[in-house]
């Protein structure tokens, strides 16, 4: 191993050490319930993101007509949910990913408002479920926002 390879190897070990130290610092700074909530949120968004591809029709049907390319929007939102879920699990990307989830949930509000304004367009969804979806966004936003502080 020449000097350049030794330097590169040492740098990679330092990076690995920094990541591990960051994870240990995060674990020392937060309670067990913090990480349980984080894990549950990640599972929730991974599941929701996967569901965008398993049952795309359910999501396509609720996209308001003024939003273009509904099939692509469903795919993009599914990927965004999964990336956000993975990102909140990594200490270095946690705050950014949590903010991305907050922005994503706010961006979804027009979909939920449209459903409330036009429940007749969604006969297979009980009206109570349509109306409960809108206020449910607030605790979901608060949950993601809680993790924006890293």
C-alpha positions, 0 to 999 in steps of 0.5 A: 500500500503506497502513501496515497492509498494509506491516506485515502484509507485513513480518511475513509476510516475517519468518515466511518468514525464520524458517522458512528460518533454522530449516531452515538451522540444522537442516541445519547441526546434522545430518549427511547420514545424519541427513537420509537416514534422515529421508527414508527414514522419511518415504517408508516411512510415506507408502507405508504410509499409502497402502497402508492405502487401497490394500489396506485388507482386509489391515489390517482382517483383522489388527485384533483383535476387541476394537478397535471400528470396524476400517474407521475405525481402518485409515483413521485409522492410514493418515492418521496415518502420512502426517501423521507422515511429512510432519511429520518433514520440517518442522523445527518439527514434527519432534520432535512428529511423531516422538513421534506416530509412536512412540506410534502404533507402541506403539499397534499392538503389541496388533495384532502380539501378537494375531497372534502369539497367534492365528496360525491366524486368519491362514492366508495369512501365514506364521507366521515373518512373523507372529512377525517383525513383533513384534520389527520394531516395536522398531527402527521405534520406535527409528528414530522416537524418534531424531528426537524430539530435533528 
